[in-house]
Amino acid sequence: MFSKLCTEDYLIRNANKGLYKRSLKELDNGLTVQYTWNEASVSCQLSDGTHCSLENTLDHWECSCPADNICKHILISILYYQREHHTEDTLNQGEAASSAQLEPESGLLTESRFRWMVESDLAPLIKSYSSSLIEEVLFRLRYPEQIEVLEDSLLTVRLMKQEIEVSFTEEASLAKALCKVKQTAGNMSKLEALLRYRMQQGLDDMEAISGRVHDTKFSLQTVRECRSMLAGLLKTGLARLPQSYMAQLETLAIAAHSGHLPDVERSLRGIQGELQLFFNRHVRFSMQSMLDRVSKLYLALQVLEQEKVSAFKQSQLIGSFRSKYYTVPELHLYGLGADAWETRSGYRGITYYFYCFDDAEIYTYSDVRAVYYEDNQFSYTEHYGSFTPWLPNLTFRQFSGEEVQFRSVKVNEEYRLSSGEGAKLTLLPRTSVEEVNLGKYMQDIPSVLAGDARSFELFSVPKERLAMIKVARVVEHRFDKQSQDFILTMESDHGETLDLTLPYSTEWETMIKRLESGYGTGTLENFYAFVRIEQQRIYPISFLKGPTVISLKLDTGYGRTGRIGRL
């Protein structure tokens, strides 16, 4: 029965093609084998004087030759038996008995040999895998990958996009699986192939193995101190809060950093920023935003203090100091425009937005610099016009409005692209935006207005709320002196209106003046507005029509006149 399983593919994968061909050549030249049957093995005497011992697996064998790996004598012993004895066995048993008994038995054997792939406990199978390797495999599973399963002497899982094959033996072991990709990459491919096969069979292993990945060590004392401080804030109220409270927030933010609580540190600094606006009586202070920040952090601290959730959920509340990037085989991206920004903590940057056809998510690439040092500068014009790291003749201005294909690009949990080496970028003919299916991001004005901007999920990565809206025309533009906002009022085909807000700053004074004077918006009709939604305000990022993209801040603020008119 074992010799029947030793197909050409099985023997080549365990040895190699050259050795297999040499073995056949030796047999054709007249080499013969004599067999002596033992209780659990067979002794093979080759006519060239070599002696082998075989069992019912290629994991256990002996040969008198000095080879460390499977040698041609082992292959010859199996192939000679197949040539000389299978014919005799078939004749003795008869064709009827063969079809009635042997084939069902063979089918049963094949079915039972690979049952371990869906029935085995994963813990012992991945025992030798590091947490970082498992984490990267889990990340890859977020992306669709077509697999093809071939079953004979081995069960082969073919990852179609990656063009990688992994062949599993009947033994419940990833180490015994065969893969041409070597070392760490090969080990990842073996685990990915197994998990994708199990997914195809209806199994979900994400939660089961997440405990091997996530580090949930943190300072419980710091969690208690933070929660106590927030409780005091809610009890005292903002009106009676002393300005010394800012120093307490800073102290606890430092403690959170030392206590391995990166997301708690970020949340504390966010509350600190909102509170600074309140003390300065700034027009942009939002009580709703302050309450949202305090509520979410308080709930997260309460859950961490109780220590009743899984390691995976704890890790989501703790966060990480640095994003980890993992290689994705390919991404098909559609440029949606770029947005320039500056934070209150002293960072400037440009974020480029892309819709991904592969998983229907929005990906970003950010060019960021810290400008809180005296000599540090960040010129939006200079960076927007500089060349991308993937193609030396492609500027970021062009990149923001292209349709591209990435291969072997690194991505993190927040769908951010890395500029690291190894990624290959190909420009594709750009599809008109009217022909692109933007899935959940394509919304009408009523759905945008009905959305609850305050809603959040505790156990999830915070994400920008982004939407693409079809606009019939711009019906009004005005500057609100009280709020220091420039308002563009849009109208849909059905008569619904929507206000898009552009906050004033000296950096965008030219852009706002141009938009306020008309600058092509008066004749602009039937286009798409790509927007970000925050605290029941809608901030426009770009306008799109046909194959053209206009990033409002960057394309109207620095002298590229007439582009909106050409939409």
Stockholm file with secondary structure:
# STOCKHOLM 1.0

chainA/1-567         MFSKLCTEDYLIRNANKGLYKRSLKELDNGLTVQYTWNEASVSCQLSDGTHCSLENTLDHWECSCPADNICKHILISILYYQREHHTEDTLNQGEAASSAQLEPESGLLTESRFRWMVESDLAPLIKSYSSSLIEEVLFRLRYPEQIEVLEDSLLTVRLMKQEIEVSFTEEASLAKALCKVKQTAGNMSKLEALLRYRMQQGLDDMEAISGRVHDTKFSLQTVRECRSMLAGLLKTGLARLPQSYMAQLETLAIAAHSGHLPDVERSLRGIQGELQLFFNRHVRFSMQSMLDRVSKLYLALQVLEQEKVSAFKQSQLIGSFRSKYYTVPELHLYGLGADAWETRSGYRGITYYFYCFDDAEIYTYSDVRAVYYEDNQFSYTEHYGSFTPWLPNLTFRQFSGEEVQFRSVKVNEEYRLSSGEGAKLTLLPRTSVEEVNLGKYMQDIPSVLAGDARSFELFSVPKERLAMIKVARVVEHRFDKQSQDFILTMESDHGETLDLTLPYSTEWETMIKRLESGYGTGTLENFYAFVRIEQQRIYPISFLKGPTVISLKLDTGYGRTGRIGRL
#=GR chainA/1-567 SS CHHHHCCHHHHHHHSCHHHHHHHHHHHHTTCCEEEEECSSCEEEEETTSCEEEECSSTTSEEESSCCSSCCHHHHHHHHHHHHHHHHHHHHHHCHHHIIIIIHHHHHHHHHHHTTHHHHSCHHHHTTTSCHHHHHHHHHHTTSCCCEEEEESSSEEEEETTTTEEEEECSSSCSTTCEESSCHHHHHHHHHHHHHHHHHHTTCCCHHHHGGGTCCCCCCHHHHHHHHHHHHHHHHHCSTTCCTTHHHHHHHHHHHHHHTTCHHHHHHHHHHHHHHHHHHTTCTTCCHHHHHHHHHHHHHHHHHHHHTCSCHHHHHHHHCCSSCCCEEEEEEEEEEEEEEEEECTTSEEEEEEEEEETTTSCEEEEEEEEECCSTTCCCCHHHHHTSBCSSCTTCBHHHHTTCEEEEEEEEECTTCBBCCCTTCEEEEECCCCGGGCCCGGGEECHHHHHHSCTTCCCTTSCCCCEEEEEEEEEEEEEEEETTTTEEEEEEECTTSCEEEEEEECCGGGHHHHHHHHTCTTGGGCEEEEEEEEEETTEEEEEEEEETTEEEEHHHHHSSSCTTHHHHC
#=GC SS_cons         CHHHHCCHHHHHHHSCHHHHHHHHHHHHTTCCEEEEECSSCEEEEETTSCEEEECSSTTSEEESSCCSSCCHHHHHHHHHHHHHHHHHHHHHHCHHHIIIIIHHHHHHHHHHHTTHHHHSCHHHHTTTSCHHHHHHHHHHTTSCCCEEEEESSSEEEEETTTTEEEEECSSSCSTTCEESSCHHHHHHHHHHHHHHHHHHTTCCCHHHHGGGTCCCCCCHHHHHHHHHHHHHHHHHCSTTCCTTHHHHHHHHHHHHHHTTCHHHHHHHHHHHHHHHHHHTTCTTCCHHHHHHHHHHHHHHHHHHHHTCSCHHHHHHHHCCSSCCCEEEEEEEEEEEEEEEEECTTSEEEEEEEEEETTTSCEEEEEEEEECCSTTCCCCHHHHHTSBCSSCTTCBHHHHTTCEEEEEEEEECTTCBBCCCTTCEEEEECCCCGGGCCCGGGEECHHHHHHSCTTCCCTTSCCCCEEEEEEEEEEEEEEEETTTTEEEEEEECTTSCEEEEEEECCGGGHHHHHHHHTCTTGGGCEEEEEEEEEETTEEEEEEEEETTEEEEHHHHHSSSCTTHHHHC
//
